[in-house]
Amino acid sequence: MTSAAGIDGMGPIDYLVIEFPAGRPPDGSALPVLRDLVGRGIIRVLNLAFLRKEGDGSLTGIDIADIGLECEASVALFAEETTGVLDDGDLREAGAALHPGRSAAVLIYENTWAAPLSVALRRNGAETVAAGRIPVEAILTTMDSLDDKN
């Protein structure tokens, strides 16, 4: 992973659990976008894993090479992304959010764009005491309801 000195220079770490519709496994169309974000130094992928929640609620890990993605060059870039920050307990927790019969990608990434700000704040003794993310779908729903009221 990263040494203690390297950790001091890191930006915030986020995760995404992206559920794919039943019968429509990931096709890899988002991997070039992810690769671009990495290439431009905006994020650093720490872990990328795929899983499936079976009809009985059990979880199955899926090897990225077995998904059958259309863009193999992008797959190769992320096939070995594993830093150990994502363990079986994390995958079970991510799987709890899934609907039965669906698959998902679990992505853990560093916001490298925010590292200089994070480092400056930590050097001043500040620490993050809360963080969150508002899903775009929630914002769109709120905006639609506001439009309906007008």
N, C-alpha and C positions, 0 to 999 in steps of 0.2 A: 504494500500500500504506500502510504506517504509517511515520511519521517515526521517527528514532532515539529521540527522547524518548518517543514512543508505545510503542515496542518495550520500553523499560525498564519500562513499566507493565503489560506483558502477562502473562497466566497461561500455564501449560503448554499446548503444542500437541499434539494427538493426531490420529490418523487411524484410520479404519475402512474396511475393504474388505468390503462386504456382498454375498455371492453369492446370486443368486436361482435357484430351481429351474428346470431346463430346461422349456421350455414354459409357464412362469409368470412373465412379466415383472413388474416392479414395478407395483403398482396405485395407489401414492400414499397408501396408508393410514397410512404412518408420517410423511408430511410434516407433518400438523397437530401431531404430537407434537414434531417437530423445530422447527417454528415456535413452539410453546409454550416450549420450552427457550430459544430465542433471545429471545422476548418477555419472559421472566422474568429475563433477564440471566445465565443459568447458563452458556451457551456462546455463542460467536460463530462463525458459519460463515465459513471462509476460502475454501474451495473445495468444490464439489460437482460431480462428473463421473460420467458413466455410460459403461460400455464393455461390449463383448461379445467373448468368445473363441470364434472359429469352430472348426469341427471339425478344421481343419488347424493350429490353434494360433495363427493370426494374430489380431490384435486390431483391433477397430473401435470408434471413439468413437461415442457415441450422443448426439445433441442432446436435452436434457431435454424440449424441446417436441415431439419426435418419438416419445416413449415411449408417449403415449396415456394418461397418468395421469388418474384420475377426478376429482381435486380441482385444477382449473386455478388457483384462487386461490393455493394453496400452491406450485404450480409456478412461478408468476410471481415469487414472493418469492425463489426460489433460482435462477431461470434465469440471472441475471447474476452470481451469486456466483463470482468468479474474482479472485484476488489475485496470481496468478503463482507461488504457492508450490508448485503442482502442475504439473510439466512432463511431457513425453513419456516421459522416463526413469522417472519415478515411476509413470506409468500402465502402462508395460511391466512394472515390478516388481510392481505390483498384479495385472496380468493373469497373471503367472506363477503366482499362487496359485489361479487359477480353473480349473475343469474345462471342457474343450471343450464348446461348445454352450450355455454359460451366460452370463448377463449379470450385471453388478455395479454397485453404486454405490460411489464412492470419495469419502469425506467427510473433509475436514481442518477441524478446529475448535479454537478456543481455549477452554480451561476458564476462563472469566472469573470463576467463583466462587472460583478459587484464586489470582487475580491478587494480592490483598493479601498473602497468605502468601508467594508467590513474590517479590514486590517486597521485603518485609521481609528475607527470607533473602538475596537478592542484595545488598542494602545492607549486610549483615553480612559479605559476602565469600563466602557459600556459593554453590555451584553444583551443579546436578543432574549426577551422574556416571553414573547409570543410571535407567532408567524401564521400565515394562512394563505389560502388561495381561493378566489371566487371563480368557480367554473363559468366559462363563457355562456353556457346554456342558461345558467341562473340569471346572468345579466340580461340576456336576450328576452327571457321570460318576464323579467321585471320591466324592461323597456316596452314590451308588447302590452303589458297590463296598464302602464302609464298612457300609452297611445290610446288604448280602449277607453280610458277615462276622459280623454280630451275630445 
